[in-house]
Amino acid sequence: MSSPHRQELLDFQMNDSNFMKMIRMGRHLSAKWKNALSASRAAGRAFDSLDSGVPEAERCHWMDMERATLNTQVDNPSTMDIFQLKTNKGAFPGLYITHAIYSWF
């Protein structure tokens, strides 16, 4: 096989591969879109469930804090620290994690 023939075959193979990817792309993106929509709906339901448990006064306070932070973030970037999640990890006395061995039969 000569060098130009080899190059021609490689070009044909790459072009065919790219063409087939392009043909199948619509079906693949459609499936991904459907999965994204269902995940978005599930996330929305979870957020609504979580949001319904927060008292209205607390929600208004958080929104005021957010508005004030977004208005002053250019002058003072440290105000963005309110968006950092700060939690204290609870201690569970008597809870020990053990390593389990699973065997599949």
Salt bridges, closest charged atoms under 4 A:
ASP51 OD1 - ARG59 NE 2.98
GLU56 OE1 - ARG59 NH1 2.56
ASP64 OD1 - ARG67 NH2 2.90
